[in-house]
Structures are given as structure tokens and as C-alpha cells.
Amino acid sequence: MDRLHIEHCLLKQPSYFRHIIYSFILLLISTLIGTIFFQLHIQVFNSIFGPFHLNLEQFIQHVNNFKSQQSSSRFWKIEYIQVELNENNIQQSFNTYDIIRQYSDPVTRQYSIATYKKVQYPDIYVKLPTSTQEYFHAQFPFRFHLYSIRTLKCIVKNLPSDSEMTHRSWVEKIDYVKYIKKQYDKNSTQFNRAILTKCGILIGYLYRPRNEKAFIQGKQHQFYSFDIALNITQPYYPFYKFLICGLIALWLLLKTLFYIILYLRNIICCKILHKYGLTKISLKLSKNVQEELWLLNLDGSSHEQLLKFDEFVRQCEHRFNNQLLIIENDQNHLFVVLFQVDLQKCSTIHYESSPFIICPESDIRIIRHDEGILYGKDLSKIPWPITMTGEQNFAEWLHQELMEISSGYRQRYQQRLQNERFGQQQCVTFRNRHRLSIHQHRDVSNRSIVHSSYMARLIHEEENFQTLKLERQSIGQRIYERDSPASARFIAEFRMKHEQNKIIVDTKMANEQIQCIVCLEYLKLNEQYAPWPCPGKKKHIFHYQCMLSSLRSKNKCPLCRHEVDGVPMPTIQNLMPELFRHIVL
């Protein structure tokens, strides 16, 4: 379970790696598209580090670069700026009819949203919001400490409050900055109306207004392609766009880092630290595993039950191919355990599936080679491990072991031999094979014997015994099997003869030390024996039970190979339907 759990963790590595690659590629593609087509890197750079302060000379150079589309850096171009145009550099229009206006509805020319004013030097427009716009009342991110003393004095002089006498005693620039910030925080609307255009302090970005509709003196104003305007009517880059793009980029970056951490953690913990016992990884038991452990009727938590089950497996003496075991719990109840993986290996199975199946011995009804273990009243099926081959006859081994160690299974099997009816579905294959043989042996002379109740019961038991044995044989064994068992009638007559007239080993035979070639034991005093009907004066002698077992396996004498009446061997043609069904399934 621990190896499976570690393997399950490592099985996630390819998925983690794919997430890393896909997230990184998506992040890279998004970055390249935003950089090449939308210049997002410039907008991000200006939004984070801007506005950049420019005095009049620097602003003139910035305008010239904008006209010629030149930049000192292609990747870190300055766009979001704080300008210092000096006092009275922006033309004031005293006649309202001379003001260039932009309207929300150009057709009706109602609700003015912006005005355009000319700058004397350099020759550009300044686009200003009207008092009806929200941005007119906003607090701009001015960096007052970057302005010159002359501009700061202009600001103080034009403030609505009586400030002219206040600043005459100031010597340090910081005094002006503190006072201006305090007044700006009090009333940003009055500050913007009184100061921005008079002292020439503006925050915005350059653009070309050639496609905008503006009006002057009742007619449309014509903007030319070479006109430039400084826009301060809206933020440089809307916050919601910046937030959305930032969240997408952050999500992709964090996702990439998250899966990189998971990938490296699995390598370090599972392949290095856990391998050398430096760390322990919590073992998670799936619901299917807990349900299987519940069948053992053990106390404690699921992990304690698993440890107890592990102890049962280690102490188990009845195991086949390390995949089929018969264990015994503390209450002396037997359980058949079928492992879906080899105990010495770590074959990959679905993690949610249980690597083992537990079936109480008391629930087992039928053991079949092709289907598996049929249990319960509804004959639910537990299939054999997928690694089973023709040489690994799980069915035969399990049947023999349970017959030896479980009285309950042995009693149910004997009862099934007695109660099994010849016309049941599981006898179809056997009945088709042996029907001709049975009818050939039912001649008129001994018809009364065959139909006698006791003989009929013995024949019926032997037919069922051979049918049940056939269930535990693979299709390959049926094809390549060269030895045929004795016929049911012959075995029934053998049983009836020796049950009515038991032949017991006497003292003389015991002294002769006659060895039974089947079990390789000497015949002992008062043991029941039976001779094989071989030709010649000297009969070959075996234990009665040994001879009965031999007759049920093959119809030839273990010593001289003399044959008795046997079951006809199946042909390939007879087995073709079953072989085809086996291949398809």
C-alpha cells in the first residue's frame, strides 16, 4: 500500500509537468501578444512608475520625439507625464464663443464634456475635462516636490485662500510643498479650477485628436493629422483594465510556480527522502480499501486494521503465486484474499481501487477457472488476477486447499454434489460431452440396476464431481489433456461394490509391505484397499481412496497403464464454441 501510494504520487508528475509547460507557454504567449500588438509593457511601466516629471524644455523635446515617433528606448518609452509649462503659457479664452468644445452628443451639441486650449510653446492642444465630468474633481497624483520654486510660488499665489502673505517668509522648498499638499487635500475641485491652466501643471499623455469631433463658434473645428494634444480628461490606463490584465498574468505565474513546487516536492519527498527513510508520507486509504478491511471484523481505525491485515498476510501458510492467500483472523474465521498486484512488485492499478479483495470463506459457493470465485446468494463474481496464465490454476489450488482446511466449504461442496441437478446451466458443456457415453452404457440387461435409487445417486454424484472439476479447468487444459477420467458409471459401480464388500488389509498383507504407488505409503493393517482390474493373475493393489482419486483423474492403472471404461476425450470441434467465447471475453 505504501509503494502504491508513492507510485500514485509519482504518477501525478507528468500531469504537473504538463501544467507547468502549458501555463508557462500561455503566460509567454500572452506576454508576447500584449508586448508586440498592444504594448502592454509600456503601459504597465508608465502606470507603475509614472507620471514622469518634465519641465518645459524636457516637454518640448518629448513633443518633438512624439512627432517623429522616436524614443530612447523601445521597451521603456515614457508616455504618462507630469509637465511644468510655466505660468500663463496656456492661452486663456475670454470669449466663450472662441472655446473649442467636445460634446457627448455631437448632433444636438449638448452636455459639453471637454474643452481644448492652445499652448503657446510648444504648439499643441491641452484637452481639459469640464466641471460636469468626474475627472474634473479628481485628485491627480502630483509630485509637487519635483516642481521648481517659481511654479510652487505661482501655485500658492493663485490658491483661493489668502496665501500671498504666508509664503513671503518661506525659504525652504519643503514649506511650499507641505502647504500645497494640505490645500489640495482640502478641496481638489477648487485647486484644479484655479491652478492647473494658470500655472501650467498638468498630468496626462500625448495623442493625436484628428478623428475627434469638436466645435467652435457653432461650427465644427477641424483637427489636422499633425495636431497633438495633451489629454488630461481620463486616466492614462483605466484601472479595471490594469487590474484584469494583472490578475490574469499573476494567475498564470502563480499557477506555474505552484506546479513547479509540487513537481519538485514529489521528487524530493518520494524519490529521495522517503526512499532513505528521512520522511514519512501520510498513507491515504481509499473507500474501497476500507470496505475490504471491514470484512475482517477487526477493531481500531482503518490504518490499524491494515497493519493487522498485513500481519495476517505475513503469517499466512496457504498462498499461491503470492496473489492468492487463505488467511485466518483472531476469531478463527477463514478469508480468501486475492491480490490484484504481485506482493513483490508494485504493478500499477487505479489508485481508488483496492489492491486486494477479501472474501469470507463462508460466502464462497462456486470456484471456476474462467470466471473466478462466485460468492453469496446472488453468485457475485470475483475475477482472478489479470496476470493469471494457463499454468497458474488458481481455481484448482483454492478448491483443494479449502477442501483440506475448511469443514464448512467441504460440507457445502458435498451437499452440492448431492443436490446438483443434471439439467442445470453449469452442466451444459459436460452434459453435451458425456450424454452419448452414458446412453451407450445403459443397455437393457442392467437397466434396472442403473435406475435403482442408490446406484442412480452414485452415478449422479460422480457426474457432478466431474462437472465441478471441469469448472476448475482452463480451456487449455481441456484441449491438451491426454488422460480421461473413468466413466461415472464405472466409478459408481466401483464405489458400490467396495462399500458393500469392504476389502481390509490382513496381517499377512501387512507383513508383505505392499506399497501403494499413488500415495507411496505401505498398506497397513485394517486399511481398506482395492485392486485395479488389470489382466493377469497378479492384481495391482492400492488404497481404496487412492484408487478412487486415481479413477476420478484418469482411467489408466498407475503401474501398467491398463485402461478401464473412460469418458470420451473432447475434440477441437466440440470445444470451438467455448474456445471462441473465451477468446472474445
C-alpha positions, 0 to 999 in steps of 0.5 A, a space after each residue: 500500500 505504501 509503494 502504491 501510494 508513492 507510485 500514485 504520487 509519482 504518477 501525478 508528475 507528468 500531469 504537473 509537468 504538463 501544467 507547468 509547460 502549458 501555463 508557462 507557454 500561455 503566460 509567454 504567449 500572452 506576454 508576447 501578444 500584449 508586448 508586440 500588438 498592444 504594448 502592454 509593457 509600456 503601459 504597465 511601466 508608465 502606470 507603475 512608475 509614472 507620471 514622469 516629471 518634465 519641465 518645459 524644455 524636457 516637454 518640448 523635446 518629448 513633443 518633438 520625439 512624439 512627432 517623429 515617433 522616436 524614443 530612447 528606448 523601445 521597451 521603456 518609452 515614457 508616455 504618462 507625464 507630469 509637465 511644468 509649462 510655466 505660468 500663463 503659457 496656456 492661452 486663456 479664452 475670454 470669449 466663450 464663443 472662441 472655446 473649442 468644445 467636445 460634446 457627448 452628443 455631437 448632433 444636438 451639441 449638448 452636455 459639453 464634456 471637454 474643452 481644448 486650449 492652445 499652448 503657446 510653446 510648444 504648439 499643441 492642444 491641452 484637452 481639459 475635462 469640464 466641471 460636469 465630468 468626474 475627472 474634473 474633481 479628481 485628485 491627480 497624483 502630483 509630485 509637487 516636490 519635483 516642481 521648481 520654486 517659481 511654479 510652487 510660488 505661482 501655485 500658492 499665489 493663485 490658491 483661493 485662500 489668502 496665501 500671498 502673505 504666508 509664503 513671503 517668509 518661506 525659504 525652504 522648498 519643503 514649506 511650499 510643498 507641505 502647504 500645497 499638499 494640505 490645500 489640495 487635500 482640502 478641496 481638489 475641485 477648487 485647486 484644479 479650477 484655479 491652478 492647473 491652466 494658470 500655472 501650467 501643471 498638468 498630468 496626462 499623455 500625448 495623442 493625436 485628436 484628428 478623428 475627434 469631433 469638436 466645435 467652435 463658434 457653432 461650427 465644427 473645428 477641424 483637427 489636422 493629422 499633425 495636431 497633438 494634444 495633451 489629454 488630461 480628461 481620463 486616466 492614462 490606463 483605466 484601472 479595471 483594465 490594469 487590474 484584469 490584465 494583472 490578475 490574469 498574468 499573476 494567475 498564470 505565474 502563480 499557477 506555474 510556480 505552484 506546479 513547479 513546487 509540487 513537481 519538485 516536492 514529489 521528487 524530493 519527498 518520494 524519490 529521495 527522502 522517503 526512499 532513505 527513510 528521512 520522511 514519512 508520507 501520510 498513507 491515504 486509504 481509499 473507500 474501497 480499501 476500507 470496505 475490504 478491511 471491514 470484512 475482517 471484523 477487526 477493531 481500531 481505525 482503518 490504518 490499524 486494521 491494515 497493519 493487522 491485515 498485513 500481519 495476517 498476510 505475513 503469517 499466512 501458510 496457504 498462498 499461491 503465486 503470492 496473489 492468492 492467500 487463505 488467511 485466518 483472523 483472531 476469531 478463527 474465521 477463514 478469508 480468501 484474499 486475492 491480490 490484484 498486484 504481485 506482493 513483490 512488485 508494485 504493478 500499477 492499478 487505479 489508485 481508488 481501487 483496492 489492491 486486494 479483495 477479501 472474501 469470507 470463506 463462508 460466502 464462497 459457493 462456486 470456484 471456476 477457472 474462467 470466471 473466478 470465485 462466485 460468492 453469496 446468494 446472488 453468485 457475485 463474481 470475483 475475477 482472478 488476477 489479470 496476470 493469471 496464465 494457463 499454468 497458474 490454476 488458481 481455481 484448482 489450488 483454492 478448491 483443494 486447499 479449502 477442501 483440506 482446511 475448511 469443514 464448512 466449504 467441504 460440507 457445502 461442496 458435498 451437499 452440492 454434489 448431492 443436490 446438483 441437478 443434471 439439467 442445470 446451466 453449469 452442466 451444459 458443456 459436460 452434459 453435451 460431452 458425456 450424454 452419448 457415453 452414458 446412453 451407450 452404457 445403459 443397455 437393457 440387461 442392467 437397466 434396472 440396476 442403473 435406475 435403482 435409487 442408490 446406484 442412480 445417486 452414485 452415478 449422479 454424484 460422480 457426474 457432478 464431481 466431474 462437472 465441478 472439476 471441469 469448472 476448475 479447468 482452463 480451456 487449455 487444459 481441456 484441449 491438451 489433456 491426454 488422460 480421461 477420467 473413468 466413466 461415472 458409471 464405472 466409478 459408481 459401480 466401483 464405489 458400490 461394490 467396495 462399500 458393500 464388500 469392504 476389502 481390509 488389509 490382513 496381517 499377512 498383507 501387512 507383513 508383505 509391505 505392499 506399497 501403494 504407488 499413488 500415495 507411496 505409503 505401505 498398506 497397513 493393517 485394517 486399511 481398506 484397499 482395492 485392486 485395479 482390474 488389470 489382466 493377469 493373475 497378479 492384481 495391482 493393489 492400492 488404497 481404496 481412496 487412492 484408487 478412487 482419486 486415481 479413477 476420478 483423474 484418469 482411467 489408466 492403472 498407475 503401474 501398467 497403464 491398463 485402461 478401464 471404461 473412460 469418458 470420451 476425450 473432447 475434440 477441437 470441434 466440440 470445444 470451438 464454441 467455448 474456445 471462441 467465447 473465451 477468446 472474445 471475453 
